[in-house]
């Protein structure tokens, strides 16, 4: 299929990909994956379909609320709070429930660096043993090593999403500060070589580039550097997390057109066990329950999340949701080079 570059809306500015990711994964993973994606689109379009699955279609899991980087665009407060780390026995309980309910998809990492978790190897094996089809995670790739890369490839992790944000060492250091672009790029190359070694198409590799004033001039260079090596590249808008703890004014027009699909298909589990309906940091102000005390099934069918869904359907968004919607009214990067 012809490679394509298209302008996106909302979080994404541009998306560069060699072929449709859903089509590729359906061909690789079969009818179970196809059914999951069909259910996902039905849940995502709840106002038209009225469909809510009996169990979340996607879990987002944070293992530890820390990162080894200090990037200029990231939400810092979360990483400065008391250290929280998801107990491995609790994660095992989560995976047991996931297997019992045929969970089709899981996203590991969320707003932190998952490879700081001391039991990450055991956790990856648990995820695979749970029979989950679509396993993906986000990482800055700085902590990967040969053993972890082998584990990822041999276990056929579906997708790995690597935050990179620069094409040159100088720009990378401006954004990611005490960081080593050469090491990260070598780790990406090692994943590619390991896939070749095992004759594996998986994991699909996505590179993420948050467009900022400091790097917006490198978007074309970034594409040229990686387009023939990775599966897809996302250029994303920067969300202003300052509004997590400050009032935000949302226009009536934005509220009227807005719909958040997260609570209709997903749950997020943070490192302290708190469960929220989506993975944004704004979401931390909307606790639905805690996995140390309740099952995911109970939380998914509980009054707290039902209330959130009803607020979204009626356009009567709570303050935390309004803050999340704030960036829909605001473009933080102007004069982005046109890549089309």
QUIHUSUL-V901599 format. One record per residue. RES is the residue in one letter. PSI is psi in whole degrees, -180 to 180 (NA if undefined). OMEGA is omega in whole degrees, 0 to 359 (NA if undefined). D_FIRST is the distance of its C-alpha to the first C-alpha in whole Angstrom. Layout:
res-><RES;RES>
psi-><PSI;PSI>
omega-><OMEGA;OMEGA>
d_first-><D_FIRST;D_FIRST>
This chain:
res-><X;X;X;X;X;X;X;X;X;X;X;X;X;X;X;X;X;X;X;X;X;X;X;X;X;X;X;X;X;X;X;X;X;X;X;X;X;X;X;X;X;X;X;X;X;X;X;X;X;X;X;X;X;X;X;X;X;X;X;X;X;X;X;X;X;X;X;X;X;X;X;X;X;X;X;X;X;X;X;X;X;X;X;X;X;X;X;X;X;X;X;X;X;X;X;X;X;X;X;X;X;X;X;X;X;X;X;X;X;X;X;X;X;X;X;X;X;X;X;X;X;X;X;X;X;X;X;X;X;X;X;X;X;X;X;X;X;X;X;X;X;X;X;X;X;X;X;X;X;X;X;X;X;X;X;X;X;X;X;X;X;X;X;X;X;X;X;X;X;X;X;X;X;X;X;X;X;X;X;X;X;X;X;X;X;X;X;X;X;X;X;X;X;X;X;X;X;X;X;X;X;X;X;X;X;X;X;X;X;X;X;X;X;X;X;X;X;X;X;X;X;X;X;X;X;X;X;X;X;X;X;X;X;X;X;X;X;X;X;X;X;X;X;X;X;X;X;X;X;X;X;X;X;X;X;X;X;X;X;X;X;X;X;X;X;X;X;X;X;X;X;X;X;X;X;X;X;X;X;X;X;X;X;X;X;X;X;X;X;X;X;X;X;X;X;X;X;X;X;X;X;X;X;X;X;X;X;X;X;X;X;X;X;X;X;X;X;X;X;X;X;X;X;X;X;X;X;X;X;X;X;X;X;X;X;X;X;X;X;X>
psi-><144;137;147;154;120;151;135;176;174;-121;-33;136;-51;151;124;124;152;-36;166;123;-44;-42;-41;-45;-32;-42;-34;-39;-13;-162;-30;-42;-42;-44;-41;-45;-35;-44;-37;-48;-32;-45;-39;-27;43;-42;-28;-33;-28;21;125;123;160;-21;151;146;-25;135;136;130;126;126;-39;137;55;159;149;-2;165;67;148;-23;-2;160;111;-32;-38;-37;-5;-4;168;141;129;139;125;124;136;-35;-33;-40;-37;-40;-41;-43;-32;-45;-37;-43;-42;-30;13;46;125;-20;142;139;117;140;-62;-126;30;176;108;-25;4;-15;126;-26;28;-35;-46;-39;-42;-42;-38;-42;-45;-41;-23;-7;21;130;-52;100;117;156;159;143;157;-4;5;-24;3;150;178;-40;-45;-40;-43;-43;-44;-46;-45;-31;4;48;137;-50;143;126;113;124;124;-55;11;155;-14;157;-44;-46;-40;-43;-32;-38;-45;7;-117;78;166;94;-39;-43;-44;-45;-37;-39;-38;-43;-37;-39;-44;-44;-38;-38;-42;-40;-42;6;37;139;-27;151;148;141;122;132;136;135;104;120;121;169;-33;-22;-1;-19;-4;10;-45;-44;-39;-44;-47;-34;-35;-8;-29;7;-35;171;-38;159;130;128;120;151;155;128;134;96;1;-26;3;-40;14;155;150;136;121;133;146;-34;-42;-44;-41;-36;-8;145;129;116;-13;-53;-5;-9;-9;160;148;137;114;169;-26;5;-11;137;129;166;-8;-179;6;154;-27;-29;-22;-19;7;59;132;-19;-165;132;-14;-17;-26;160;157;-37;-44;-42;-42;-31;13;167;-34;-49;-30;-38;-43;-45;-43;-38;-41;-44;-41;-1;21;65;137;166;-39;-42;-38;-38;-40;-36;-11;-43;-15;-26;-3;134;122;-16;122;161;46;131;133;118;-5;NA>
omega-><182;177;183;179;185;177;181;177;178;186;188;176;176;173;176;180;182;180;182;185;180;179;181;181;175;178;182;191;172;189;179;178;179;179;179;181;176;178;179;181;176;180;180;180;183;181;179;189;185;186;169;181;181;180;180;175;180;169;170;185;172;181;181;186;180;173;179;177;179;188;188;185;187;177;189;189;183;182;180;178;178;183;175;181;182;180;183;179;177;177;176;177;178;181;176;179;178;180;180;183;176;177;183;190;176;178;183;174;184;187;182;180;188;183;168;182;187;182;187;179;178;181;179;179;177;179;180;180;180;177;181;185;187;182;180;181;179;182;170;174;183;184;177;174;185;182;180;180;176;180;181;184;182;179;178;171;191;186;174;185;187;178;186;167;180;176;183;181;182;180;179;181;177;185;186;170;183;188;186;182;181;180;180;180;176;178;176;178;179;176;180;180;180;176;178;181;182;180;186;173;181;0;167;184;174;172;181;183;176;186;181;176;185;186;188;178;184;184;180;178;180;179;182;182;191;191;181;183;184;186;176;183;177;171;190;172;176;177;180;183;175;184;172;185;180;177;178;179;181;180;176;180;179;180;184;183;189;172;176;183;187;183;180;179;188;167;176;179;182;189;178;179;179;178;179;186;177;192;178;177;175;185;181;178;181;181;179;183;181;184;175;185;187;173;177;180;180;179;182;181;185;181;183;182;175;178;178;179;181;177;181;181;183;182;178;189;177;183;180;178;179;178;178;181;185;186;176;180;189;174;187;178;179;176;176;181;180;183;185;NA>
d_first-><0;4;6;9;13;15;18;20;23;26;25;22;22;18;15;13;10;7;6;9;11;13;11;11;15;15;14;16;19;20;22;24;21;20;23;24;21;22;26;24;23;27;29;27;28;31;33;31;31;34;33;34;33;36;35;32;29;28;31;31;33;35;37;39;40;39;37;38;37;38;35;37;34;35;38;41;43;41;41;45;46;48;46;44;43;42;44;42;44;43;39;40;42;39;36;39;39;35;35;38;35;32;31;27;26;28;27;30;31;31;33;34;34;33;34;38;38;41;40;36;35;37;35;32;34;35;32;30;33;33;30;28;24;23;24;24;26;26;28;29;28;32;34;31;33;32;33;31;28;29;30;27;24;27;27;23;23;20;20;22;22;24;25;26;26;27;26;29;32;35;33;32;35;36;34;34;38;39;36;34;31;31;32;29;26;28;27;24;23;26;23;20;23;24;21;21;24;24;21;19;16;18;19;16;17;18;20;22;23;26;27;31;33;33;29;28;28;26;23;21;23;21;18;18;20;18;14;13;16;15;12;13;16;18;21;24;27;30;32;36;38;41;41;41;45;46;46;43;44;41;41;42;39;36;38;38;34;33;32;32;30;31;34;33;30;31;34;34;37;38;40;44;43;42;40;38;36;33;32;33;37;38;38;41;43;42;43;43;44;44;43;46;48;46;43;40;40;44;42;39;42;44;46;45;41;42;44;41;39;41;42;38;38;41;40;43;41;43;44;41;39;40;40;36;35;37;34;32;35;35;32;33;32;32;30;27;25;23;19;18>
